[in-house]
Each structure stands twice: as C-alpha cells, then as structure tokens.
Amino acid sequence: MQSDIMLDSEAAQLFSQLGGIDEKDSSRSAQDSAPGSGEEQLDGMRFFMIELLSAICIYITDTHFRAGVKGDRKDYFGPILKAISDVMKIPENRGEYLVRFRGLPTGTQISSGIDYEILTGGLVVDGAVGAAMSKRMGVKMSHLLWTLKKSFKVLAENGISTLHLDFPEDPEEIPGVEEELRRSLSVMAGYNHARKNNLPIPLNGPDRGTSLGPIPNESGEPDWNLTLLAAINNLSTEKMAGFVEKVAGFSQRLANNPFFSLYDAFFAVKPFKNRLKKPPVEINNIRWLTLDKSRKVVPAAESAKQARVARAVSARFGASPRQAAQAIQTVYGEDYSRINASHLGHRVRVATALLDSMERNPRDQNVQQEVLKNIQSRFEEIRDDVFDDLVIQKDILNIREAGEETAVGKVNGRLREIIGFYQGRASARKKMKALTEGAIDFNEEDIRIIAKDFDLEEASAKDLLGLLKSCFDLDGRFMRGAFERNIPLFAKYEKKIFVILWHYLKKTPRRGDRVAFLNSFKLLISKMKSPKSALEVLLSDALEDPEQVRFSDRNAFMLANLLIRSYSLEMAIDVELTPEDVLQVTDGLNPETVCFAANRIDRDGEKFLSKTLHDALPILDSLSGSDPLTLPPRFLMALEREIYIFCSLVNGPTAAAVVRSALKDYGDPDANIYRLPKSRLHLDGLLQQLTVLVRGIGRMPAIHDADVLERIQSSENRFSRISGGLAPAKVARVMRWTEISRRGILTAGPDQVSMREAAVGC
C-alpha cells in the first residue's frame, strides 16, 4: 500500500475540531499543501489508520516469529514504524491507536465475525467507512476494503478483541521505544502458537536467544498483557508468577476494587508502578471496550463501576475474548440507534447470560443493577419499530422477520420487564405520532406507559394526551390557535414533549401546516427552561444518518439557531429562514447553550463533518442537473445557509472547520460551483451564501483567515465576470462584508480573541 498522501494546512483546520491545534502546527506553506476536498483529506488520514493495522497484521502472521525459524527474513518492522509516523500526522492523535471488536454488521461485506473499528485522533474507520473510501478513491484503491477485511480477519483468528498502541506524541521520541515495540509485537506474533503448543515465545526473533512462556493470571489462565509486561521488563516466568500472586492479594483486599484487570492493578501497587515499564501494546484489555469513541477520561466513581462490570464480564466470558467484547458492547454500546431486531435479540441473549451468572453470585448484586441501568439507558436509543419485531412468550424471546418467528432463547426476568415497558411505549408512541392521520383513542395501558415515560401521575398523562389531541382536527390538520394556547402546559414537559412535537413537524406533509407548526414551535422554544435538551434532540436527529439529507434537516438547524440565542427578533414573526443579521449577535447568545452545542458537535466531529461539509452535501450534483432524484438547489442552499449560520454562532473547532471548508470553495470564482449548468440560475443565492461565509469567518478570528479574505477581495473582477453584470450589487455586498471581516480579524489582538471565546462560555 502506498502512503504518499500528504496532510496539508487545510486538513489541520478540518481536524482542529478534535481538541484544537496550535497555529504553529497548521501553518505549512502553500507549496506543501495537497489539493483535494475536505472528504479527500479525511480519507487520507483514514488511509494511514488502515495502513498501520495492515502492517501490524503482516508482521504478526510471519511464521518465522511463531515457530522461531532462523535465517534471513523480510523487514516487516520498518513498515510499522513508517505507518506509525504517518498516523502521528493526524491532528490530535495524542499517541494513541485503538482497534476493537464490535460484532455488529455494518451493511457492507464485513461480516459480524470480523466487525472491528479503528479509532485515533477522533476518527473512526470500520467496514462501512472502508467501503465508502474504496468507492470515492477509485480503481487505484479498490483493494482497500479487501485489505481492511484481511486485517480484521487476522485479529479474529488470533483471538484479539482489542489492540491498543501507545506511542510518544513527539515523533523524535519514537526511536527510544523501538525496542519495546519490537518486543511487544514479537509477543503478539508468537503468543497463540506458544500457548497452544506449550512452547516458549521467541522474543524479537530467534536470533536474540531469549524466550518467555505465556504468563498466567490469578485464575491460572494465560494472559496477553501480563506476558507483554514480563517481556518488556525482562522478567522470567518464575519471577512474574510471584509478582502476580502479590498483586492479586493486594487487589482482593481492596473493599472497592477499581481495577479492570490484574494487569491494570500492577500500575497502582507501589513496589511495581515506578519500576515497571508499561508495554506500548495492550491486547484484550477489557477497559478499552468500555470507553466511548471520544475516549475521554471517565470520572473515578464511574470508572470503578465500569471496572466491576468488566470483571464480572471477564468471569463469565473470560475464555472467549469475542464474547466478552460483545457483552461489554451490550452494556456500553453506542450503536443502539442503528441496531435491528436481530441484533437486539443477540444482545438480549448475551445480557441474559451475564445477568443470570450474576444472580448466582451474591457479590454481584450491585453490579447487576449497574448492568441493568446501562442497558435500559441504551434501550432509550432503539427505534420504536425494532420492538415491534420482538415477541416474548413466557420467558422465551422470538424475533419476527419476514413474517416468520425465530427463537432467540430464554430472557432474564428483569430484562423481560424492561423489554415489556419499551414495547408498550412503542405502541403508545405510535398512536401519539398518528394524531396527524385522524382520530386516535388511548387506552388505560397507553396512559400508564406514557405516565411512566414522562414521569407523571396517570391523571396528568391523560390530560397531556388530551392537549395533544386538541391541536389536530379530525382530519389530522394542525390547529395553530389550539397549539399556542397549550404552549405553557407543553413547556412543563420540556424534552419529552419536544421529541413528539418535532416528529409531528417532520411528518406534516402540507406546507401551510408545516410553516404554521414551525412558527408555533418557536414560541414553545421561547418558554423552555432548558433549551439544551431540545438542541440535543435536533442535533441527534440530524446526525442519525450523516450520509442522508432530509427536508427536516433545514428546520432542525433553523430551530437550533433559535435555541442558542437568549433573544431573537424572529420569535415574534413568521419566518422559514434565519435572518442573516443574526451574524452580528454577540450579547444575544446563550453562553451555556452555545457551549453545549460546540461540545456536542465536537463529540461527534466526524459525523458532523460528514453531514455538513460543503462537498458532502449534494449541491454540486443538484446544480449539474445530472440526477433528477437530487434535492433541488434552492433547498440545499437554504440548508447550507442554516448550517453555516449555526456554525458561525457556535464558533467551536468543528464548526470553524465547516465554515473554512465551504469558504475555500465559495470564495474561489473559478470553483466548479459557479460553472455548472444551473449555477447561473442560482447566482444570487450562491453569492448570498458567500456573504454568509465571509461574515461568519469574521466571528472566529484567526490570522490566516485574513489572507483568505484578501484573496477573495483580489478576485472581485472575476466574480463580476462570472455574474455577467447581472448581480453587481450582490458582488459589491460580498466585497463590503469581506473587508469588514478582514479588518476585524487584523485588528483583533490575542486579548480580544480570548474575550470572544469567553463570551460563548467555552
């Protein structure tokens, strides 16, 4: 695999959302920059991630390392160092690289048995991403998905559920850990062969003359990481066995054992933590399965709970790393919004095995509560229609697919109660969402379920349903007057009612009803005490499927632009778009909500970029007119406009990346967007888009943005030529705001920049 993909300054800007990059790190000269769109830049970084895993898998499958065959062999270690060097170019990498088993089919040729994900620097690569990359990058990279599948298969065949690499953030320090990395990879290569055949592991190849057997843990089972620890610290099997006994005794004496495994405990015991070097590679450390994709530091209390769950999982599934990974995914998985009934059935079976084993052990009662709490919180994310395909008869779960039922197996009693509630809630919600289709009646069970879901007395739940019904006539038409009279009561239920009403707005087919509903919705927003909950609903919905653009997305970002402000003039008037002049707002922003929005989109940075980057939206296809199914240009430009206003107001790292990426295209009069068959028909809209972007960039002052704006100013005549004299006022307006923003950036000193950042509470 070639690795001649360069990371230019634009890539650094695009990935500043992963925690922020110093200007000195993103100031490479123009001649060093590689051309290409934002998505191409992302693919270059993902390529490095795939390349590193491939190099490691090639190394560990070399039979010389497994069997200790002497003689010359190809240098497989050099490509690993080169790949690490490339991965370190990814902004905000911080010297970490994680591959972990997920076991959820991703809709591609990757099967569940080899379904892994690679994470580093905020990026995630899985089978779906690999397939999309192969398609985007063309014939030269047609082998990419095959390479990814082959690497995942090597991990699966070697019983590896997690692979974590920890290397220095500074590339100059890499030579200092080469020997430790080489030893660790030698253990990886020889471990399974040695364990199965009761042989020692040749370290660093047979010519070094040293070997070590797999080190057992406190239960007598061979342990990858204890073996790696011994290898890195030159400890014999006998000496390591004594250390294991001491650390196990220490852990068992702790009233609230905070360690995920005996290996982790080694680095908390005084005699060892300062004397032992930590291996740069960790294999099947269950703690890496419990962290979310951001891999943020978990609070100590929460980490202790996760450790207890992890130890219980290891006790039940320790002999099968894959099953242990699936159990952790069942408890802590972030993908419940994407699973279908078959996936859910599998997880229920895994959860039942785990919960049943806990019920047999009195010491695990508290852990069982933690497992149930986490599973229930994740059931909140499952689509209602998934529960329609679950059938429980007595204590046996069946899955209904294509009109046929397939038995999954026994369901734990506590879990059965949780499933029953969500099935009832799905049924009640279906009725609530069908109000736009005509008269709907709610029975006592519906009221009981809704009362529990909304945390209400049953009488209050009944009243709430009556209020909802009163907003629609018998034909399902929206009655604005009735809705607005009920707003003070709706506001009491905040997020719960917002979810239902947002669904109605998305579903309303008639434009007249939709506009009336949208503007009534704004009044509800003005009454909400916690706009963050509503903003979470809108952003989660918009990012649910980053590859798909829906008509509701424009309304989501338009309402988001309302939610992040403490006051907005358009609350009192009917509008379908956010006025451009909100880009002048400073004091009118809600600092707490803006900070929440910035952190929220940073957390899902890659998803947000996939949804909102200019070259990710099908505006070019729409203007070319080549695909009749593409959404109309006017709608797509309106959606982009709402996104760019939102990003300009939020002004976080991810938001700034979106604005800068779009400005790169719209600010170039030679860009394709101005030269497509339908571009001339929409020239006014395109120039208005450019005005929004130059005003937006003025809200996020960075000195290199002044250069971008100056280039736009120098292109005034070329912009006039492409307009053919049809839009001189629009071109003049673009230039006026470009100068205002440029001047503002040049005159904003470091103190003023800090004050602007502080003004939004982040």
Buried (B, 14 or more C-beta within 10 A) or exposed (E): EEBEBBBBBBBBBBBBBBBEBEEEEBEBEEEEBBEBBBBBBBBBBBBBBBBBBBBBBBBBBBEBBBBBEEEEEEEBBEBBBBBBBBBBBBBBBBBBBBBBBBBBBBEBBBBBEBBBBBBBBBBBBBBBBBBBBBEBBEEEBEEBBEBBBBBBBBBBEBBBBBBBBBBBEEEEEBEEBBEBBBBBBBBBBBBBBBBEEEBBBBBBBBEEEBBBBBBBBBEEEBBBBBBBBBBBBEBEBEEBBEBBEEBBEBBEEEEEBBBBBBBBBBBBBEEBEEEBEBBBBBBBBBBBBBBEBBBEEBEEEEBBBBBBBBBBBBBBBBEEBBBBBBBBBBBBBEBBBBBBBBBBBBBBBBBBBBBBBBBEEEEBEEBBEBBBEBBBEBBEBBBBEBBBBBBBEEEEBBBEEEEEEBEBEBBBEBBBEBBBBBBBBBBBBBBBBEBBEEEBEBEEEBBBBBBBBBEBEEEBBBEBBEBBBBBBEEEBBBBBEBBBEBBEBBBBBBBBBBBBBBBBBBBBEEEEBBBBBBBBBBBBBBEBEEBBBBBBBBBBBBBBBBEEBBEBBBBBBBBBBBBBBBEBEBBEEEBEEBBBEBBEBEEBBBBBBBBBBBEBBBBBBBBBBBBBBBBBBBBBBBBBEEEEEBBEBEBBBBBBBBBBBBBBBBBBBBBBBBBBBBBBBBBBBEBEBBEBEEBBEBBBBBBBBBBBBBBBBBBBBBEEBBEBBBEBBEBBEBBBEBBEEEBEEBBEBBBEBBBBBBEBBBEBEEEEBEEBBEBBBB
